[in-house]
Amino acid sequence: MSKAENLERIIKNKKLAVRTFCITKVLYNRFVILNAMENIIGPPVIGKNFQGRSAEMNEIWKIVNKSSILLNGPRRYGKTSITKEMERRPKKGWRVFYFDLESINSPVDFILTITGRIGGSEKLRNKILQSLNIIRESLEEIQVAEFKIKLRESIAKDWQHNGTKIFERLNESGKLILILDEFPIMISNFEQREGTDLVKGFLQWLRQIRNSYGVRFIICGSVSMRQIIRRCKASAYTNDLRLFNVDVFSRSIAYDITKKLFKAYGIQCNDWHAEEIYNKMGIAVPYILQLLIQNIVHEMRENSVPLNETTINNAYEHRLLGTQGKFYFDYYFNKLDAHYEKEHLVVRRILNYICTHDNCSFEKIFNIYAVHMKKGDKQRFSDLMERLEDDFYIVRSNNGTFKFHNKVLQDVWSRKIGN
């Protein structure tokens, strides 16, 4: 081979190498973009957007092997995302089903909802009908609509007895995890329609199902379960549930997610920026972190400013604490009127005091309560403070004093007082 031919071959190989590198880089960048975390605010997140909760999900999987779970945490902390991801990626040998029960008003509807989703196969539907002694009118394949009609008629006659038979059949088809979201709201619906006796009967029956047939339940919701259980005097029927608290993001996870979310917007964010954002919030509530980052990006783009301390502060003070966060925080104000009835005025006074004072002791707050209510019932006051804790307005410190549940809620409340 001549020198000219050798040189030509080297040049061709270099061009091919450059072309291969460019194609690889383009494909890699597309892969990164397709798999980058997105800032999805509001709906539950799964798949590539499920970030920062792997440790909690793995721990729940360990617990659920032995026990059913009461998943506890404020709204927008990621409970639904965790359970939806469990449904999407079940462990080997488990079948996982997620149910939103907010609109369920009776035990019959509950059993129908569960059965209608799990009993999807023709074979299992036939087994269920046979266990309820429902005679098929023909040998043709039974349709889902017909199945539900026959099922409702049978369950309505005796929901406890026939519901038990159905769960016997469902359990035969493999290990089950039933995720019951908004369970406390469903129980409240039962109470409002039929009274506490039905609630106690249902909870007792559900405990029997858990303990007799090996079905695992993950019970969760945005309303405190403890209040309803206390009101209905039904703690004996829920004390087998293992409590698992879903907390805020740790500082390190919050930093990591902050940088990933800014990267999704094409913005470089370093540890200093992440620390400033974290300190502004006080704690990293997943939804609030996402909402603040979105507002920081809007502040940067609308005013053509860089990511810095001033931009972060303006986004927090004028956007998050203003109209942009109104939808989320109004929930806490509206809930007082809806759930605290005659006590909502004194609750507002208590929260106003805690918002503007440090080291708020039980006695100091009780004095506010006693003056407003014109009587000093300490037991009733203690129950009220527990309800405020359960609803995540306040937390009790180790020294017995009270403070707001988180800095952002306190800042919002402080503005409300000022207005």
Secondary structure, DSSP 8 states (H G I E B T S, - for coil): --HHHHHHHHHHHHHHHHHHHHHHHHHHHHHHHHHS-----SS---GGG--S-HHHHHHHHHHHTT--EEEE--TTSSHHHHHHHHHHS--TTEEEEEEE-TT--SHHHHHHHHHHHH--SHHHHHHHHHHTT---SSSS---HHHHHHHHHHHHHH-HHHHHHHHHHHHHHTSEEEEEEETHHHHHHHHHHHH-HHHHHHHHHHHHHHHHHH--EEEEE-SS-HHHHHHHHT-GGGTTTSEEEE---B-HHHHHHHHHHHHHHTT----HHHHHHHHHHHSSB-HHHHHHHHHHHHHHHHHHT--SSHHHHHHIIIIIITTGGGHHHHHHHHHHHHHHSGGGHHHHHHHHHHHHH-SSB-HHHHHHHHHHHHTS--HHHHHHHHHHHHHTTSEEE-TTS-EEES-HHHHHHHHHHHH-
